[in-house]
Amino acid sequence: MTARRPGSATPPGPDTVGGRTARQLLRLCEVAGLDTADSEAYALTLTEMLGGVAERPLDLPPAWPTFLSDDHTPVEFSLAFVPGGAPTLRVLLEPGCGAGGLARNGRTGLRAVRKAARRWGVATDRLDELEDLFFPPSPKGPLALWCALELRPGGVPRVKVYLNPAASGQNRAAGTVAEALHRLGHREAFAALPPGDRHLFFALDLGDWQEPRVKVYLAHHDLSAAQAGALSRMAGGAPPAQTEAFFRIATGDEARGPDDAGPVRRPVQSCHAFTETATGLPSGFTLYVPVRDHVRHDGEALARATALLGHHGLDPTPLVRALDAVTSRRPEEGVGLIAYLALAHQQGRPPRVTTYISSESYEVRPPVGLVPAEAATAG
Ligand code: TRP
């Protein structure tokens, strides 16, 4: 089932996009408790899905200014923590990042997803139904297609595809989301969404999921903890107080006065997951905080993550090991290694804490605003 192609087993060199990220992935697989066969199959999948970009030397500039990650590495890792087991490792990637231009990026991405899906016996019909909406002849930014793989034991991942609601222009994004939901049978879903500032992503689960989700992501600028707590539209679940506590821990609960514009921060994001059409309501709610915009360095981000995991009775050890697996730098030496913290609610399951981990293949962002004494010890 892991279908290793003869001749493709040699990974690209360590100083290439594919070589660096595949080596990070192999070490992360160990943290997540995957066996050697699965880990090698997944590392190979990553380089195959990146296509020609996998071989690109890291001393050349990024092939495409992807906003998948801050330094334009077309790969990001995440660890999802639930009580009573090892965390699940996921990898997000942009298969079309080397294709040249957004239209080709999308076409290449579609081809890569369909090819991988065929190999795994995963159906893509729901994606096929939406092709004209998200892949117009002259697409607009900021992305065309991203793919995330949940690396479960057995060598066949669960697949998620992320599409751009603004493909036909930002002014058409809401209409595109409404039409896509409608086509997939979620006729009341659009009306159930909370207010937001922008539609960021439209995502689909493909393949062997117990309950495949259709997900809509919204951006929220200048949100307060109380406003964050009120965003869930799930029937039951996502208690506001729990979301507020998460928001406070992840942002550090900074008070910002009316005259203090503060640093420019990425918006908080909410995700609304639909799995059934009977109620018209989402069955999942996730809040994402760009923790890297709320800390001076990753030492602080790690402390926030540790506090959050502790709050949910989860062991932070795998996260510490995961950071060591992707980089040899100390957390205090940069900011952005931990990109986001998220709290996910899905009906009938315990809440899940997710930590997003940057590859930093191209660049480490220096720590911000350290006083000289701290900068000296942060080296
Ligand atoms: N890098 C982008 C951002 O910061 C997109 C992105 C990557 C993202 N991973 C994410 C967004 C996890 C939310 C959560 O917005």
Boltz pocket constraint, residues with backbone or C-beta under 6 A from the ligand:
constraints:
  - pocket:
      binder: B
      contacts: [[A, 67], [A, 68], [A, 69], [A, 70], [A, 76], [A, 92], [A, 266], [A, 269], [A, 288], [A, 290], [A, 339], [A, 340], [A, 356]]
      max_distance: 6.0
